[in-house]
């Protein structure tokens, strides 16, 4: 029987640290309790060693088969008592506060303290005594029932057995400094599918039709469907993509489709944008909308709601063409209901359905325009090609030493092949003989190959075997981090920073080998990408992965593991899971199935330490929670936020991570100053415009994330921040407003990122000097990212006078009406991301910037809400100074891969020969584009993305598009893709 040990060991490690701290605070305890604590500490240390040995055996392929069920039950007991000990420690932490031994009249005050805290200390002592007894019983029970120490099959460990887990994970050696863009690759082995299916999509003979893509899980159905959706989506007026899966109701699916295709308010459109050029047409943003928790925007229930949804879609689709991708349909009944709810169009419509079950495709047999395509596993050559492609993506080397049996045993299933490639790439020290042993251990029952060309297809259980083996091989710390992925709904794009900050708050990541906790978390994340556990789907302009996704079958495996170890409990969403039989520790409420909205009422929620919600707060049974032990609260994007919710949050005294991003929060109460353990406060894209002064009491606060990046609404900080020189632990201060009294930030020496969204009220020289001096000073410490939005540009112009600029900046953004660049900018040798106002778009400035050898992305943007005359005059003067066109020099920009422009009017842009030799992506957003010349000189260019904001410039834009398409045609046929969005 397979055993799950990663999360148990991580929890044990956390508790051992807390026990050590409690033992050091003798004055907080009843006399005699120290002996019980010491016993529990020693017993847990022995249990932790046992778990490590078990993890080693598991990674090496050993199974402890002789007593698998007993071992599993004993581990469950270890896990439960570990959690209960942690609950006891945390619950007592805010009830008992020790006194400083150096305080005045310590002995007298301590005597009074002991009397006043006698009852809570007695209560804690009683709980510790019970826990000691349980620890003794667990040890005795293990001996009584013969749960022996784990041993490998041969009794000894080979030199490479369990290499990854035994040796641990070397974060320093696994750092990845490379920057790249995430791009969609052409699917391997589906060319014959794509050719026929492309004809079906573009065939005008049928005004409507459904394409059923049928195949085994992991065979590549979604890959084919997504490729079609992406390639032909711009031929339709509206596009939408939704995931159905095992558990979903019709209202949820139709609401999701409606949210993607119906017109949005201007504020929502801005919210859907990504930085400067992220707003694509509705269909291009379908991937994000696909994963939104469905069914959260309506209050009504039952037939009335369904009828209204049908009516809304009929009115909207009636005179418009549409393309809808419905992914992973499990039920023929569910599909029949969805099909009846999607109206015919007077134009044309195409619906793409992916499913594992042939019955879904035959639900409404024989309708005109319908087509079924069965996807079969890849052949041997295609399997080898995909394996090597994934192997090198995972930074593997010496692929010739990998025996062909490794990819042949995957049966031609892309998921198994890719996951195995990541596993092999991360184990470079294994020999060919060892890989053959792995193949034999996974499939001992047969020596034959699997898959296409007369071979036996893999079963679901056999694919699970491969995924499970690759998972078990990972180091324990990274296993724990991977289990955390089960918190997010199936198909959701997961934010990298959201995920890594939560790992840190949960205590899964710690500083090691001289690396900060943030750097270690980033290394863990990159390793999961190498392992192919997660897949990058969206890049940030700094060259790092912004969002990732988990394949359905991998996530299914992770959810099962997390549930088995009571690591995370998922309610709702796309999974049919049994309610937990024990206490819930981490809860993810994924509203999508209205039939199971009351599941939480039956659960024991008094031990929940982490709560994540997707959807409406109306489903939150807050009366069931013991607020004192909640440490992570993530309500990002939730609706129904009320004033009483903030009052309840302020009772969560152990809270470390609080995200209210994109909620209806309007104000934070003064009581938030009680959350003395808080490390991350995320109130971006809310209506909170000012922090209460009590926030300055939060000395452990590391990240303050506020304001709105798109509207540039800023967050005002309390004056006490400067007056009392508080919050010295801050590393990120983002989205803030700087006023006169808040310009002195010298004391924030740990600050890594400073993002100022508003500077309009600064006018006196003293404030300029304070802020400029602070930036100069902090640049010599940890400051790596600086963002300044200065509408008047007075402060930005004053930056040129800095005697010692922040030379270690990695990211810099200066917005305003600047024309000339600060003279010190060319000294920023580490700068990889630069964003400037479009008013600085001049040929002479481009020549200066071309000397920045590390520059990965360069953006020229227009952030002002209105096109004021001063800005338009500057743009006109820049154009005249460059003889009517902006010329990119023919040398320099050695590392630049992303170039973006955003302005109402873009002049002629001309690229000289040999310009930007590494550029891969060119994005332009505009109302009018005068011309684009020399694009053929960009040797590595892969994508040109034109985004038109004003239809008055449509004729000119299409003419430019045709010219560019003609210019970039290459003899090898590898011309860059030209995308036009209007």
HELIX and SHEET records of a PDB file:
HELIX    1   1 UNK A    6  UNK A   23  1                                  18    
HELIX    2   2 UNK A   26  UNK A   28  5                                   3    
HELIX    3   3 UNK A   33  UNK A   60  1                                  28    
HELIX    4   4 UNK A   65  UNK A   67  5                                   3    
HELIX    5   5 UNK A   68  UNK A   93  1                                  26    
HELIX    6   6 UNK A  106  UNK A  116  1                                  11    
HELIX    7   7 UNK A  118  UNK A  144  1                                  27    
HELIX    8   8 UNK A  163  UNK A  167  1                                   5    
HELIX    9   9 UNK A  191  UNK A  202  1                                  12    
HELIX   10  10 UNK A  221  UNK A  232  1                                  12    
HELIX   11  11 UNK A  233  UNK A  235  5                                   3    
HELIX   12  12 UNK A  250  UNK A  261  1                                  12    
HELIX   13  13 UNK A  266  UNK A  271  1                                   6    
HELIX   14  14 UNK A  282  UNK A  285  5                                   4    
HELIX   15  15 UNK A  286  UNK A  290  1                                   5    
HELIX   16  16 UNK A  302  UNK A  317  1                                  16    
HELIX   17  17 UNK A  332  UNK A  341  1                                  10    
HELIX   18  18 UNK A  358  UNK A  361  1                                   4    
HELIX   19  19 UNK A  380  UNK A  393  1                                  14    
HELIX   20  20 UNK A  399  UNK A  401  5                                   3    
HELIX   21  21 UNK A  405  UNK A  408  1                                   4    
HELIX   22  22 UNK A  414  UNK A  425  1                                  12    
HELIX   23  23 UNK A  432  UNK A  442  1                                  11    
HELIX   24  24 UNK A  460  UNK A  472  1                                  13    
HELIX   25  25 UNK A  476  UNK A  483  1                                   8    
HELIX   26  26 UNK A  484  UNK A  487  5                                   4    
HELIX   27  27 UNK A  496  UNK A  506  1                                  11    
HELIX   28  28 UNK A  517  UNK A  530  1                                  14    
HELIX   29  29 UNK A  552  UNK A  564  1                                  13    
HELIX   30  30 UNK A  594  UNK A  596  5                                   3    
HELIX   31  31 UNK A  599  UNK A  602  5                                   4    
HELIX   32  32 UNK A  617  UNK A  619  5                                   3    
HELIX   33  33 UNK A  622  UNK A  624  5                                   3    
HELIX   34  34 UNK A  627  UNK A  629  5                                   3    
HELIX   35  35 UNK A  643  UNK A  649  1                                   7    
HELIX   36  36 UNK A  670  UNK A  674  5                                   5    
HELIX   37  37 UNK A  693  UNK A  697  5                                   5    
HELIX   38  38 UNK A  720  UNK A  723  1                                   4    
HELIX   39  39 UNK A  740  UNK A  742  5                                   3    
HELIX   40  40 UNK A  765  UNK A  778  1                                  14    
HELIX   41  41 UNK A  794  UNK A  798  1                                   5    
HELIX   42  42 UNK A  799  UNK A  801  5                                   3    
HELIX   43  43 UNK A  823  UNK A  827  5                                   5    
HELIX   44  44 UNK A  838  UNK A  840  5                                   3    
HELIX   45  45 UNK A  843  UNK A  849  1                                   7    
HELIX   46  46 UNK A  869  UNK A  881  1                                  13    
HELIX   47  47 UNK A  935  UNK A  937  5                                   3    
HELIX   48  48 UNK A  951  UNK A  953  5                                   3    
HELIX   49  49 UNK A  954  UNK A  967  1                                  14    
SHEET    1   A 5 UNK A 238  UNK A 245  0                                        
SHEET    2   A 5 UNK A 322  UNK A 329  1                                        
SHEET    3   A 5 UNK A 349  UNK A 355  1                                        
SHEET    4   A 5 UNK A 210  UNK A 214  1                                        
SHEET    5   A 5 UNK A 371  UNK A 374  1                                        
SHEET    1   B 3 UNK A 494  UNK A 495  0                                        
SHEET    2   B 3 UNK A 545  UNK A 549 -1                                        
SHEET    3   B 3 UNK A 535  UNK A 539 -1                                        
SHEET    1   C 9 UNK A 569  UNK A 572  0                                        
SHEET    2   C 9 UNK A 586  UNK A 590  1                                        
SHEET    3   C 9 UNK A 610  UNK A 614  1                                        
SHEET    4   C 9 UNK A 632  UNK A 634  1                                        
SHEET    5   C 9 UNK A 657  UNK A 659  1                                        
SHEET    6   C 9 UNK A 680  UNK A 682  1                                        
SHEET    7   C 9 UNK A 703  UNK A 705  1                                        
SHEET    8   C 9 UNK A 732  UNK A 737  1                                        
SHEET    9   C 9 UNK A 715  UNK A 716  1                                        
SHEET    1   D17 UNK A 569  UNK A 572  0                                        
SHEET    2   D17 UNK A 586  UNK A 590  1                                        
SHEET    3   D17 UNK A 610  UNK A 614  1                                        
SHEET    4   D17 UNK A 632  UNK A 634  1                                        
SHEET    5   D17 UNK A 657  UNK A 659  1                                        
SHEET    6   D17 UNK A 680  UNK A 682  1                                        
SHEET    7   D17 UNK A 703  UNK A 705  1                                        
SHEET    8   D17 UNK A 732  UNK A 737  1                                        
SHEET    9   D17 UNK A 753  UNK A 758  1                                        
SHEET   10   D17 UNK A 785  UNK A 789  1                                        
SHEET   11   D17 UNK A 811  UNK A 815  1                                        
SHEET   12   D17 UNK A 833  UNK A 837  1                                        
SHEET   13   D17 UNK A 857  UNK A 861  1                                        
SHEET   14   D17 UNK A 898  UNK A 906  1                                        
SHEET   15   D17 UNK A 921  UNK A 929  1                                        
SHEET   16   D17 UNK A 943  UNK A 948  1                                        
SHEET   17   D17 UNK A 977  UNK A 981  1                                        
SHEET    1   E 3 UNK A 885  UNK A 888  0                                        
SHEET    2   E 3 UNK A 908  UNK A 911  1                                        
SHEET    3   E 3 UNK A 932  UNK A 933  1                                        
END                                                                             
